[in-house]
Amino acid sequence: MFRDADKNNDGFVERTEFGSLMQGYFNSKHMRQSKDELNRLFDKCDFNSDGKISFDEFDIFVRMVFESEYIPALEEEMGKRGFMESIEHHQK
């Protein structure tokens, strides 16, 4: 995904390339990509504020999103289906 978004192959995703990188994220949340939302997420990903996103910065962002959004949703769905009790039983 990162490589595909890096249209000029410089190893970074600039603000103009960022929309294609985040398309999957917005699709998974059934959201349209607004310019304001893209700018806000870009600024969150650009940890060192150099105006571009390295792969390391993107990797950190993806891990943060996964841990804060997807894991709780996955655990909730597993709980609804009765899987969490089975996992907790096996961990003892």
C-alpha positions as CSV (number, residue, x, y, z in Angstrom):
1,M,0.0,0.0,0.0
2,F,2.7,2.4,1.0
3,R,4.8,1.8,-2.1
4,D,1.7,2.2,-4.4
5,A,0.9,5.5,-2.7
6,D,4.5,6.8,-3.2
7,K,3.9,7.9,-6.8
8,N,7.3,9.5,-7.2
9,N,9.2,6.6,-5.6
10,D,11.1,8.8,-3.2
11,G,10.4,6.6,-0.2
12,F,7.9,9.0,1.3
13,V,4.2,9.8,1.0
14,E,3.6,13.5,0.6
15,R,0.3,15.2,1.4
16,T,-0.8,15.1,-2.3
17,E,-0.3,11.3,-2.3
18,F,-1.8,10.6,1.1
19,G,-5.4,10.1,-0.1
20,S,-4.6,7.0,-2.0
21,L,-2.7,5.6,1.0
22,M,-5.6,6.1,3.3
23,Q,-8.4,4.9,0.9
24,G,-8.5,1.5,2.5
25,Y,-8.8,2.9,6.0
26,F,-11.8,5.2,5.0
27,N,-13.4,2.3,3.1
28,S,-13.2,0.1,6.1
29,K,-15.0,2.7,8.2
30,H,-17.6,3.4,5.4
31,M,-16.5,7.0,5.3
32,R,-15.8,9.4,2.5
33,Q,-12.4,11.0,2.5
34,S,-12.9,14.7,3.2
35,K,-9.9,17.1,2.6
36,D,-10.1,18.2,6.3
37,E,-10.0,14.6,7.5
38,L,-7.1,13.7,5.2
39,N,-5.2,16.7,6.4
40,R,-5.9,15.8,10.1
41,L,-4.7,12.2,9.6
42,F,-1.7,13.3,7.6
43,D,-0.6,15.6,10.5
44,K,-1.1,12.7,12.9
45,C,1.0,10.4,10.8
46,D,3.8,13.0,10.2
47,F,5.3,12.5,13.7
48,N,8.4,14.5,12.9
49,S,6.5,17.3,11.1
50,D,8.7,17.3,8.0
51,G,5.8,17.4,5.6
52,K,6.1,13.8,4.4
53,I,5.4,10.4,5.8
54,S,8.1,7.7,5.9
55,F,7.3,4.1,6.0
56,D,8.2,3.9,9.7
57,E,5.8,6.7,10.5
58,F,3.0,5.0,8.6
59,D,3.8,1.7,10.3
60,I,3.5,3.3,13.7
61,F,0.2,4.9,12.7
62,V,-1.2,1.6,11.4
63,R,-0.3,-0.1,14.6
64,M,-1.9,2.6,16.7
65,V,-5.1,2.4,14.6
66,F,-5.1,-1.4,14.8
67,E,-4.7,-1.4,18.6
68,S,-7.2,1.4,19.3
69,E,-9.9,0.6,16.8
70,Y,-9.7,-2.9,15.3
71,I,-8.7,-5.0,18.3
72,P,-11.6,-3.7,20.5
73,A,-14.1,-4.2,17.7
74,L,-12.7,-7.7,17.0
75,E,-12.8,-8.6,20.7
76,E,-16.4,-7.3,21.0
77,E,-17.5,-9.4,18.0
78,M,-15.7,-12.5,19.3
79,G,-17.5,-12.0,22.7
80,K,-20.8,-11.8,20.9
81,R,-20.0,-15.1,19.3
82,G,-18.8,-16.8,22.5
83,F,-15.2,-17.0,21.4
84,M,-13.7,-14.9,24.2
85,E,-14.8,-17.3,27.0
86,S,-13.1,-20.1,25.1
87,I,-9.9,-18.1,24.8
88,E,-9.9,-17.1,28.4
89,H,-10.5,-20.8,29.4
90,H,-7.5,-21.9,27.4
91,Q,-5.2,-19.2,28.8
92,K,-5.8,-20.5,32.4
